[in-house]
Amino acid sequence: MALTDTQYEHVSVDENGVPFISGTTVKVVELVVEKTAYGWSPEEIHLQHPYLTLGQIYSALAYYSDHAKELDADIERRLKSAEAAKYSSEASPLATRLKSKGLL
């Protein structure tokens, strides 16, 4: 995967324009969603992801702060895509059996 360095020490952007924490597979939007959904501070994010440094986390959040409009649009697109996939997929055989037994 080809990455482009940014002015943010710990953030790189892949060939599709997706910002990642350098040297990891963690997308910036993943940390932003966790921060927003759970109300986590950078320190709490670090507790949940001990393989990330606080510097990496703060750099990712700074990147988000400066690119919020485009990343918020990406998050919204991802949510819509997940919702569409959820409603367009058939029930698994397990879910069908559980429903027939009244367990789901």
FIDOLUM-89392 format. One record per residue (C-alpha): residue number from 1; x, y, z. Coordinates in pm, 1 decimal, decimal comma, m for minus. Example, Ala and Ser with C-alpha at 12.3 -4.5 7.8 and 13.67 -1.06 7.14 Angstrom:
REM FIDOLUM-89392
+-----+----------+----------+----------+
: num :        x :        y :        z :
+-----+----------+----------+----------+
:   1 :   1230,0 :   m450,0 :    780,0 :
:   2 :   1367,0 :   m106,0 :    714,0 :
+-----+----------+----------+----------+
REM end
This chain:
REM FIDOLUM-89392
+-----+----------+----------+----------+
: num :        x :        y :        z :
+-----+----------+----------+----------+
:   1 :      0,0 :      0,0 :      0,0 :
:   2 :    150,2 :    332,7 :   m103,9 :
:   3 :    128,4 :    598,6 :    164,1 :
:   4 :    182,7 :    970,7 :    142,7 :
:   5 :    326,2 :   1150,9 :    443,5 :
:   6 :    133,8 :   1450,5 :    573,8 :
:   7 :    231,6 :   1750,6 :    781,4 :
:   8 :    103,1 :   1550,2 :   1080,2 :
:   9 :    389,9 :   1348,4 :   1222,2 :
:  10 :    191,6 :   1028,7 :   1279,8 :
:  11 :    m60,7 :   1039,7 :    993,7 :
:  12 :    m21,5 :    906,6 :    640,5 :
:  13 :   m275,6 :    899,8 :    359,5 :
:  14 :   m310,8 :    592,5 :    137,1 :
:  15 :   m361,7 :    588,8 :   m240,2 :
:  16 :   m740,0 :    614,3 :   m187,4 :
:  17 :   m706,6 :    929,7 :     22,5 :
:  18 :   m780,8 :    752,1 :    352,0 :
:  19 :   m577,0 :    885,0 :    647,0 :
:  20 :   m415,7 :    620,2 :    868,8 :
:  21 :   m199,5 :    635,2 :   1176,5 :
:  22 :    146,8 :    576,2 :   1029,4 :
:  23 :    281,9 :    226,2 :   1074,8 :
:  24 :    m59,2 :     82,8 :   1167,3 :
:  25 :   m382,9 :    m18,0 :    999,9 :
:  26 :   m584,4 :    218,8 :   1221,3 :
:  27 :   m783,6 :    474,6 :   1025,5 :
:  28 :   m818,0 :    825,1 :   1166,9 :
:  29 :  m1197,0 :    798,3 :   1129,4 :
:  30 :  m1199,3 :    488,8 :   1352,7 :
:  31 :  m1055,0 :    687,4 :   1642,7 :
:  32 :  m1288,7 :    978,6 :   1573,2 :
:  33 :  m1592,9 :    749,7 :   1578,3 :
:  34 :  m1481,0 :    599,8 :   1909,4 :
:  35 :  m1419,1 :    943,6 :   2057,3 :
:  36 :  m1761,9 :   1060,5 :   1943,7 :
:  37 :  m1961,4 :    744,8 :   2021,7 :
:  38 :  m1812,5 :    674,3 :   2363,3 :
:  39 :  m1702,0 :   1022,3 :   2465,3 :
:  40 :  m1348,5 :    893,4 :   2514,1 :
:  41 :  m1062,8 :   1129,2 :   2587,1 :
:  42 :   m729,1 :   1072,0 :   2412,4 :
:  43 :   m608,9 :    903,3 :   2730,1 :
:  44 :   m905,6 :    662,4 :   2726,9 :
:  45 :   m843,9 :    587,8 :   2359,5 :
:  46 :   m485,4 :    505,4 :   2460,0 :
:  47 :   m611,7 :    266,7 :   2729,8 :
:  48 :   m831,7 :     94,2 :   2471,4 :
:  49 :   m552,8 :     87,5 :   2211,0 :
:  50 :   m228,7 :     49,5 :   2410,4 :
:  51 :    m32,1 :    m17,9 :   2089,7 :
:  52 :    m89,8 :    348,0 :   1993,2 :
:  53 :    106,7 :    625,6 :   2156,5 :
:  54 :    m59,7 :    938,6 :   2286,4 :
:  55 :    137,3 :   1127,4 :   2021,4 :
:  56 :    m21,0 :    915,0 :   1747,7 :
:  57 :   m367,6 :    966,9 :   1893,8 :
:  58 :   m327,7 :   1342,8 :   1933,5 :
:  59 :   m186,2 :   1368,7 :   1581,9 :
:  60 :   m484,1 :   1176,4 :   1441,2 :
:  61 :   m729,2 :   1399,0 :   1629,6 :
:  62 :   m545,5 :   1710,9 :   1510,1 :
:  63 :   m569,0 :   1581,2 :   1153,2 :
:  64 :   m941,5 :   1528,5 :   1202,4 :
:  65 :   m984,9 :   1875,2 :   1347,8 :
:  66 :   m826,7 :   2029,3 :   1038,2 :
:  67 :  m1016,2 :   1800,8 :    793,6 :
:  68 :  m1345,5 :   1752,2 :    979,2 :
:  69 :  m1575,0 :   1831,9 :    689,0 :
:  70 :  m1428,5 :   1572,7 :    452,8 :
:  71 :  m1384,6 :   1308,0 :    725,0 :
:  72 :  m1738,0 :   1360,9 :    855,6 :
:  73 :  m1862,4 :   1303,7 :    499,5 :
:  74 :  m1654,6 :    984,1 :    485,2 :
:  75 :  m1800,1 :    864,3 :    817,5 :
:  76 :  m2152,9 :    935,9 :    693,8 :
:  77 :  m2083,5 :    749,0 :    368,8 :
:  78 :  m1952,7 :    450,1 :    563,5 :
:  79 :  m2259,3 :    448,3 :    790,0 :
:  80 :  m2495,4 :    458,4 :    491,5 :
:  81 :  m2302,8 :    179,0 :    322,0 :
:  82 :  m2320,6 :    m37,2 :    636,0 :
:  83 :  m2694,0 :     27,5 :    671,6 :
:  84 :  m2755,2 :    m59,5 :    305,6 :
:  85 :  m2556,9 :   m382,5 :    343,2 :
:  86 :  m2748,5 :   m470,7 :    658,3 :
:  87 :  m3085,9 :   m439,9 :    490,8 :
:  88 :  m2988,3 :   m595,2 :    158,4 :
:  89 :  m2834,2 :   m913,0 :    298,1 :
:  90 :  m3031,1 :  m1228,7 :    356,8 :
:  91 :  m3062,7 :  m1376,7 :    701,9 :
:  92 :  m2801,3 :  m1637,5 :    781,8 :
:  93 :  m2914,9 :  m1998,2 :    826,2 :
:  94 :  m2843,4 :  m1966,0 :   1198,8 :
:  95 :  m3057,4 :  m1652,2 :   1231,4 :
:  96 :  m3338,0 :  m1825,3 :   1039,0 :
:  97 :  m3328,7 :  m2127,3 :   1274,6 :
:  98 :  m3321,6 :  m1904,4 :   1582,8 :
:  99 :  m3617,6 :  m1701,7 :   1455,7 :
: 100 :  m3816,3 :  m2017,6 :   1382,3 :
: 101 :  m3762,5 :  m2122,6 :   1746,6 :
: 102 :  m3857,2 :  m1778,3 :   1876,7 :
: 103 :  m3509,2 :  m1717,6 :   2009,8 :
: 104 :  m3436,5 :  m1414,7 :   1796,7 :
+-----+----------+----------+----------+
REM end
